[in-house]
Amino acid sequence: MHGIILKTLRDFVVDTYDEETWLEIQREADVDEKVYVPVTVYPDGDVYELVRAAGSLTGESPRTILSEYGRWVVPALLETYDLHIDEEWDALELLANIQRFHTSLRTRDLTELTTPRVKTEWLDESRVRITYDSDRQLCDIARGAIQGVADHFDETLLVEETTCMFEGDDACRFVVERPVAEGASGTEASTERRTEVTR
């Protein structure tokens, strides 16, 4: 697991709760002596145990914590990948280009690191499909990050999760849509997995 995930997970807990909560989570997860450095690779088990412990101590489900973390971490990730971001992009255009961020990370000289496999594609001028595939199955972070992007741009996005690894699918697929302006042509199809994310 890339150290930036564990470092920002710690920052998220401290910002959302406080420093003592993070220390309690580390003790509960039996990693209380670790200080996470962004450029280092750590065992995947650290994330699972920290999130499990966070859920136990806060009363939130581990999946909810991962989603909230994904939403919270977007500003830090956008700063990290600033050189890859066109200042003219809107929220949907940024999401359509996240594949290039992951390609950049996967090509760095970190031989122990296996990043998620992310694919993005335009379905039409107002819809983007994001496919997330990872043995770690941390798709809740991706789900939260989509919300974080909507927050960052102060935009509303409609999200339909068409497949999910937790339901036995081979990957998680999200169709993210820019809402059609009132009075404009377009369909209003929705499913039970479709949600609105907005700031």
Buried (B, 14 or more C-beta within 10 A) or exposed (E): BBBBBBBBBBBBBBEBBEEEBBBBBBEBBEBEEBEBEEEBBBEBEBBBBBBBBBBBBBEBEBBBBBBBBBBBBBEBBBEBBEEBBEEEEEBBBBBBBBBBBBEEBBEEEBEEBBBBBBBBEEEEEBBBBBBBBBEBEBBBBBBBBBBBBBBBBEBBBBBBBBBBBEEEEEBBBBBBBBBEEEEEEEEEEEEEBBBEBEE
